[in-house]
C-alpha cells in the first residue's frame, strides 16, 4: 500500500526525478511558461511553488537552498531578484497549469505551466514607444527622407565578363538516341 507516499515516481529513480525537475524548474523560471506533459506539470507545480517561497524569504540560507536545487546562477538571480519580488504580497498560487489536450504522436496529456504574474517584456514597451514616435512624424517628412536616400548600386559584373572573355554556355544533356549515334560510327552500325 502507498499510504503517505505523496511523490509520484513517474517510473524514474530518485536522481533521475531530481534532475528532471531541476531542468523543468530552470526552464520555467527562465521562460516563465513551458509546455510539458500533465503529470510532470502537476509535480513541477509543487517544486516551483516551494522555490518561489524560498525566494520570498530573501536570506542567504534560502538562496543557498535554491541554488543547491537549481544549480544555475542566472536563474537563481532572476528568481530572487525579479520573481520573488512579484509574489511578496501573495501567499501561494504562484503557478497555474492549463491542460491543452493530447500530444499527436503518443496521445500523452499535455499542459502549459506558467507563472501567474508575468512581467511585461521590455521589448514590447520599447516597441510601443517607437511606434508613437513614428506616428508623430508628418507624411511630408517621410517623403523627403525617401527622396534623399541614395539609389542602390547595381551588382558588379562577373569577373570573367569584365576581363573580356566570353562566358561558356552551359552544358546541356543530350537525349539517349543522339548519344548512341555519336558513340557508334556511321559505317559500323550493327544490322
Legacy VTK file of the C-alpha trace (Angstrom):
# vtk DataFile Version 3.0
C-alpha trace
ASCII
DATASET POLYDATA
POINTS 191 float
0.000 0.000 0.000
1.106 3.543 -0.756
-0.076 5.298 2.394
1.534 8.715 2.955
3.603 8.454 -0.255
2.886 11.754 -1.924
5.638 11.741 -4.558
4.720 10.425 -7.985
7.660 8.311 -9.070
6.884 8.607 -12.804
8.916 5.440 -13.489
12.224 7.169 -12.648
14.864 6.767 -9.996
15.276 9.439 -7.329
18.309 11.012 -9.012
16.642 10.996 -12.424
13.487 12.565 -10.988
15.528 15.257 -9.229
17.423 16.077 -12.441
14.161 16.196 -14.398
12.552 18.693 -12.028
15.745 20.736 -11.815
15.725 21.153 -15.608
11.981 21.845 -15.772
12.196 24.416 -12.941
15.142 26.159 -14.624
13.178 26.364 -17.873
10.047 27.593 -16.074
11.816 30.400 -14.224
13.818 31.362 -17.304
10.905 31.450 -19.791
8.048 31.898 -17.253
5.886 29.457 -19.231
6.641 25.969 -20.570
4.757 23.160 -22.267
5.137 19.641 -20.864
3.057 16.577 -20.025
0.299 16.994 -17.470
1.761 14.679 -14.750
5.139 16.441 -14.971
3.445 19.840 -14.804
1.452 18.875 -11.689
4.600 17.707 -9.896
6.616 20.699 -11.120
3.980 22.997 -9.627
4.875 21.720 -6.145
8.609 22.211 -6.752
8.245 25.683 -8.277
5.943 26.938 -5.513
8.444 25.769 -2.899
11.294 27.575 -4.681
9.299 30.809 -5.006
8.548 30.648 -1.280
12.309 30.420 -0.668
12.838 33.423 -2.953
10.333 35.478 -0.951
12.350 34.975 2.259
15.438 36.634 0.714
18.051 35.372 3.151
21.352 33.664 2.488
20.200 30.268 3.682
17.197 30.162 1.338
19.405 31.408 -1.528
21.807 28.514 -0.940
18.952 26.003 -0.726
17.539 27.245 -4.032
20.958 27.147 -5.675
21.556 23.617 -4.368
18.461 22.516 -6.284
18.625 24.673 -9.440
22.443 24.800 -9.947
22.188 27.830 -12.281
23.355 31.236 -11.036
21.482 33.188 -13.704
18.143 31.548 -12.898
18.648 31.867 -9.116
19.474 35.559 -9.575
16.270 36.059 -11.580
14.266 34.036 -9.061
15.436 36.036 -6.053
15.633 39.413 -7.789
12.588 39.573 -10.016
10.205 36.683 -9.430
10.385 36.753 -5.614
9.507 40.474 -5.599
6.348 39.892 -7.670
4.881 37.489 -5.116
5.711 39.258 -1.818
2.043 40.108 -1.149
0.673 36.712 -2.215
0.625 33.508 -0.168
0.578 30.551 -2.560
-0.830 30.112 -6.049
2.345 31.171 -7.815
1.893 28.882 -10.830
-1.015 27.671 -12.934
-1.387 24.516 -15.015
-3.560 24.727 -18.125
-4.425 21.465 -19.872
-4.125 21.745 -23.657
-5.171 18.317 -24.931
-3.330 15.269 -26.182
0.030 15.077 -27.938
-0.254 13.986 -31.545
2.387 11.227 -31.537
1.559 9.212 -28.418
-1.645 10.829 -27.101
0.061 11.942 -23.883
-1.966 14.572 -21.993
-0.173 17.918 -22.418
-0.290 21.050 -20.282
1.203 24.517 -20.082
2.608 25.527 -16.706
3.198 29.240 -16.209
3.755 31.818 -13.512
0.537 33.587 -12.552
2.093 37.045 -12.509
4.138 37.559 -15.648
6.424 40.501 -16.134
5.733 42.548 -19.246
8.727 42.153 -21.573
10.833 45.288 -22.035
10.949 44.831 -25.808
7.184 45.344 -26.091
7.418 48.558 -24.078
10.187 49.818 -26.351
8.210 48.877 -29.485
5.207 50.799 -28.195
7.325 53.926 -27.635
8.929 53.592 -31.075
5.507 53.347 -32.775
4.343 56.510 -31.027
7.414 58.378 -32.272
6.903 57.134 -35.843
3.251 58.158 -35.852
4.211 61.636 -34.683
6.214 62.337 -37.894
4.165 64.019 -40.631
3.808 62.348 -44.021
5.791 65.086 -45.798
8.915 64.365 -43.788
8.718 60.678 -44.714
8.533 61.528 -48.432
11.511 63.869 -48.154
13.548 61.149 -46.454
12.777 58.683 -49.249
13.813 61.196 -51.924
17.084 61.943 -50.140
18.015 58.258 -49.859
20.801 57.322 -52.310
19.993 54.967 -55.153
21.087 51.386 -54.688
24.153 50.322 -56.625
23.821 47.607 -59.221
25.666 44.385 -58.658
29.177 44.305 -60.080
29.552 42.282 -63.307
31.208 38.888 -63.109
34.988 38.809 -63.210
35.067 36.682 -66.378
32.812 39.058 -68.289
34.763 42.058 -67.010
38.009 40.591 -68.364
36.533 40.427 -71.864
36.194 36.641 -72.013
33.001 35.197 -73.321
31.006 33.149 -70.869
30.904 29.481 -71.828
27.425 28.163 -72.498
26.081 25.703 -70.005
26.353 22.064 -70.937
23.015 20.584 -71.799
22.050 16.974 -71.548
21.692 15.165 -74.855
18.925 12.649 -75.469
19.952 8.974 -75.388
19.327 8.496 -79.128
21.855 11.210 -80.013
24.438 9.730 -77.606
24.201 6.294 -79.229
24.545 7.833 -82.692
27.716 9.671 -81.633
29.279 6.610 -79.975
28.940 4.293 -82.981
30.483 5.496 -86.243
28.069 5.762 -89.201
29.709 2.965 -91.252
29.973 0.353 -88.489
26.348 0.019 -87.414
25.151 -3.451 -86.460
22.369 -4.695 -88.634
LINES 1 192
191 0 1 2 3 4 5 6 7 8 9 10 11 12 13 14 15 16 17 18 19 20 21 22 23 24 25 26 27 28 29 30 31 32 33 34 35 36 37 38 39 40 41 42 43 44 45 46 47 48 49 50 51 52 53 54 55 56 57 58 59 60 61 62 63 64 65 66 67 68 69 70 71 72 73 74 75 76 77 78 79 80 81 82 83 84 85 86 87 88 89 90 91 92 93 94 95 96 97 98 99 100 101 102 103 104 105 106 107 108 109 110 111 112 113 114 115 116 117 118 119 120 121 122 123 124 125 126 127 128 129 130 131 132 133 134 135 136 137 138 139 140 141 142 143 144 145 146 147 148 149 150 151 152 153 154 155 156 157 158 159 160 161 162 163 164 165 166 167 168 169 170 171 172 173 174 175 176 177 178 179 180 181 182 183 184 185 186 187 188 189 190
